[in-house]
């Protein structure tokens, strides 16, 4: 994945380099996506989804979240394969403390 003969700037994070392969219908690009695809796909993909969901659940359960700024700007960015926010949401985690009197 870091061969300079195969990739321009191989050490740079440039996910857009795969767009040309997907748009032209080449399935070779599927082997470079996370977890792979098809019969050579990662056997641990389901386990990673479970752990990811557990991590998000623990963050929701163990922290209160404050929004940086006064309100969320829902303006969309232009371009790309999916919708992204023009002004990314920034949240600050605040640890929840347990009151021993309520236990």
Secondary structure by P-SEA (a helix, b strand, c coil): cccccccccccccccccaaaaaaacccccccccccccccccccaaaaaaaaaaaaaaaaaacbbbbbccccccccccccccbbbbcccbbbbbbbbbbccccc
